[in-house]
Amino acid sequence: QVQVVESGGGLVQPGGSLRLSCVHSESAFVFVTMGWYRQAPGKQREWVAQISQTGFTNYRDSVDGRFTISTDHSKNALYLQMNSLKPEDTAVYYCNFFDYERGDYWGQGIQVTVSS
């Protein structure tokens, strides 16, 4: 079973920055797609950003230009750098790793709160 652990959330003021990290346990393996999702209170989980095995990135419109997704395969890690944070970015953030053979794996979720 692949283990996935997230870190880096917390409380930040509007306009501030946070960096989320996510590490999986499959050494020397690169998943087909890696991404971040979020779920705000009372809302459905939504996709935030994605990076492919080849490094192609894609973002939802509301975070494009403010968030950056990246990977470090030597550390089995996925990151989400979040700048210019807004109160509407407040949510529990989840990382995801997907491969057609290995399967679909999620982090435990980490709270990000943007408030003054």
Summary of the structure (lengths in Angstrom):
residues: 116
radius of gyration: 13.6
end to end distance: 40.0
largest distance: 44.4
contacts: 331
relative contact order: 0.32
helix: 5%
strand: 53%
